[in-house]
Amino acid sequence: MIGRRRFIAGASSGLLLGGCDRLTNSPRFRAVLRSAEGLNEGAQRLVSARTALAREYGEADMSPIFRSNGTSHPGTPEYARHLAENFANWRLAVDGLVARPLSIPLASLKSIPHRVQITRHDCVEGWSAIGKWHGLELSRILDAAGLSTRAKYIVFHCADRFGDKPYYESIDLVDAFHPQTIVAWGMNGHLLPVANGAPLRLRVERQLGYKHAKYVQRIAAVESLAGIYGGKGGYWEDNADYEWYAGI
Amino acid sequence: MDDAAIIEEPIEPAEAPAPPRRIAYRHRLPTRLWHWINALTVFVMLMSGLMIFNAHPHLYWGQFGANFDRPWLSFHERPMPGWATIPSTYNLAAARRWHLAFAWLLVIGLVLFLLVSLWNRHVQRDLAPTGEEVRPRHIWHDIREHARLRFPAGDAALRYNILQKLSYVAVIFVLLPLMFLTGLAISPAMDAAWPWLLDIFAGRQSARSIHFICAMALLAFILVHLVMVVLAGPINEIRSMITGRFRVPPERMSA
């Protein structure tokens, strides 16, 4: 038997306070909320030129200290070995739906003329930091590999893990071929620090921080995100229900 | 509209005659619809917004701002209590889903309301203050009357008084558009599409601060609004916002 007082307390908290939580937990309501992600992406792409550039700042605008977020050190034996070797044997694999799979030594990647951009990093939590990035346009890497016309997404496989799950991220071809989308090896005039993704990280300047995969080891061109880990296109998308489209 | 019979006063009234009961049509359908859509939407936006604020409860001015920079407002841990947030336990991803979906309702509602209300002249006729009303003496008079809880009666109760007009105009034409534009300015993709967003607010972190300040101003408006509804007669007021029909408070006998 439920006492009257307990019933009233339960009913009021259930109706008033828990109502929104119950909706949050309802798969059908979540599907309604999730449909706004496509609406946001469609609307933003509609009002945005394909190559609209994120603002590039001057040296004077840079954050005095650029904080890191997410993994600050991958901590695996394999990564520790690379770090001890100063990443001399780090290679970037490019495979999947490409005509010429590549395995690019880090040194070759850094020897090519590169792009430098001072841009703002916006975290999903709300903070922003401005830093200077040095790296190679992703479009040049994809062109060198010869992207198949079937490819729709570019997936970034990383060396860091959360528990037993490897970090990964993905973007579509609009962002993959955007002029500011680079595979960065330098930050603020130096090689990337470990906390910021050494030796290679993605910069995809029109999206939030969690899309900017760090410790990138492999780039794969795919037709669909289904079947890759949780199938939602990224570690946080799979495990915390963050939006795959993180332009907002 | 005023179809109540005129009661002739007896020559020697035993007591003051009961004033005629007068019902007037005060709120048109678009206003009522928008009001209730907002009653839902604004609460979802405020509560999911407070949860998003919990993720990084520090506000900055300028283009950037993070843990090593100096905030102008800063809290420890996660300051917003569960009863004030959606969801009630920490979940940034779910709060963003709520916030970025209901934002559409808020914006579409605002745009439709403005279009309809300009077209049916609600804005020009009912919301726009007149030259007489914005004179300091008139505003001061209304403030004093409100402070004494003496609310307009008779025909005056069918029009918005100047304090109402100024509040509604501030919400409709200043706060809500600012919420929308600063919200866009927080989006990195919108900053690339419309770089002027960063210029008018002097940076993403400034925009985020203004977004929060406007949200708190909206919350203050809602609290005062609810207090005024209670003081002015909640049943009559709420009924008038549901059916449109409002029982006009009779004129006071003595001026």
HADDOCK unambig.tbl for C-alpha pairs under 7 A between the chains (distance, minus, plus):
assign (segid A and resid 17 and name CA) (segid B and resid 83 and name CA) 6.46 0.50 0.50
assign (segid A and resid 20 and name CA) (segid B and resid 86 and name CA) 6.50 0.50 0.50
assign (segid A and resid 20 and name CA) (segid B and resid 87 and name CA) 6.40 0.50 0.50
assign (segid A and resid 21 and name CA) (segid B and resid 87 and name CA) 5.35 0.50 0.50
assign (segid A and resid 21 and name CA) (segid B and resid 88 and name CA) 6.69 0.50 0.50
assign (segid A and resid 33 and name CA) (segid B and resid 97 and name CA) 5.78 0.50 0.50
assign (segid A and resid 33 and name CA) (segid B and resid 98 and name CA) 6.25 0.50 0.50
assign (segid A and resid 33 and name CA) (segid B and resid 101 and name CA) 5.74 0.50 0.50
assign (segid A and resid 34 and name CA) (segid B and resid 97 and name CA) 6.47 0.50 0.50
assign (segid A and resid 36 and name CA) (segid B and resid 100 and name CA) 6.91 0.50 0.50
assign (segid A and resid 36 and name CA) (segid B and resid 101 and name CA) 5.05 0.50 0.50
assign (segid A and resid 44 and name CA) (segid B and resid 190 and name CA) 6.74 0.50 0.50
assign (segid A and resid 47 and name CA) (segid B and resid 193 and name CA) 6.73 0.50 0.50
assign (segid A and resid 48 and name CA) (segid B and resid 193 and name CA) 4.57 0.50 0.50
assign (segid A and resid 49 and name CA) (segid B and resid 193 and name CA) 6.61 0.50 0.50
assign (segid A and resid 52 and name CA) (segid B and resid 192 and name CA) 5.55 0.50 0.50
assign (segid A and resid 52 and name CA) (segid B and resid 193 and name CA) 5.68 0.50 0.50
assign (segid A and resid 53 and name CA) (segid B and resid 192 and name CA) 5.18 0.50 0.50
assign (segid A and resid 54 and name CA) (segid B and resid 191 and name CA) 6.62 0.50 0.50
assign (segid A and resid 54 and name CA) (segid B and resid 192 and name CA) 4.30 0.50 0.50
assign (segid A and resid 55 and name CA) (segid B and resid 192 and name CA) 6.43 0.50 0.50
assign (segid A and resid 63 and name CA) (segid B and resid 64 and name CA) 6.85 0.50 0.50
assign (segid A and resid 65 and name CA) (segid B and resid 68 and name CA) 6.42 0.50 0.50
assign (segid A and resid 125 and name CA) (segid B and resid 55 and name CA) 5.12 0.50 0.50
assign (segid A and resid 125 and name CA) (segid B and resid 56 and name CA) 5.58 0.50 0.50
assign (segid A and resid 126 and name CA) (segid B and resid 56 and name CA) 5.99 0.50 0.50
assign (segid A and resid 127 and name CA) (segid B and resid 56 and name CA) 6.94 0.50 0.50
assign (segid A and resid 127 and name CA) (segid B and resid 65 and name CA) 5.72 0.50 0.50
assign (segid A and resid 127 and name CA) (segid B and resid 66 and name CA) 4.99 0.50 0.50
assign (segid A and resid 128 and name CA) (segid B and resid 64 and name CA) 4.79 0.50 0.50
assign (segid A and resid 128 and name CA) (segid B and resid 65 and name CA) 5.19 0.50 0.50
assign (segid A and resid 128 and name CA) (segid B and resid 66 and name CA) 5.80 0.50 0.50
assign (segid A and resid 129 and name CA) (segid B and resid 64 and name CA) 5.10 0.50 0.50
assign (segid A and resid 129 and name CA) (segid B and resid 65 and name CA) 6.08 0.50 0.50
assign (segid A and resid 129 and name CA) (segid B and resid 66 and name CA) 6.35 0.50 0.50
assign (segid A and resid 130 and name CA) (segid B and resid 64 and name CA) 6.31 0.50 0.50
assign (segid A and resid 206 and name CA) (segid B and resid 188 and name CA) 5.03 0.50 0.50
assign (segid A and resid 206 and name CA) (segid B and resid 189 and name CA) 4.50 0.50 0.50
assign (segid A and resid 206 and name CA) (segid B and resid 192 and name CA) 6.66 0.50 0.50
assign (segid A and resid 207 and name CA) (segid B and resid 188 and name CA) 5.82 0.50 0.50
assign (segid A and resid 207 and name CA) (segid B and resid 189 and name CA) 6.24 0.50 0.50
assign (segid A and resid 208 and name CA) (segid B and resid 188 and name CA) 6.97 0.50 0.50
assign (segid A and resid 240 and name CA) (segid B and resid 93 and name CA) 6.56 0.50 0.50
assign (segid A and resid 241 and name CA) (segid B and resid 93 and name CA) 5.93 0.50 0.50
assign (segid A and resid 242 and name CA) (segid B and resid 93 and name CA) 5.10 0.50 0.50
assign (segid A and resid 247 and name CA) (segid B and resid 187 and name CA) 6.12 0.50 0.50
assign (segid A and resid 247 and name CA) (segid B and resid 188 and name CA) 5.74 0.50 0.50
assign (segid A and resid 247 and name CA) (segid B and resid 189 and name CA) 4.74 0.50 0.50
assign (segid A and resid 248 and name CA) (segid B and resid 187 and name CA) 4.19 0.50 0.50
assign (segid A and resid 248 and name CA) (segid B and resid 188 and name CA) 6.20 0.50 0.50
assign (segid A and resid 248 and name CA) (segid B and resid 189 and name CA) 6.47 0.50 0.50
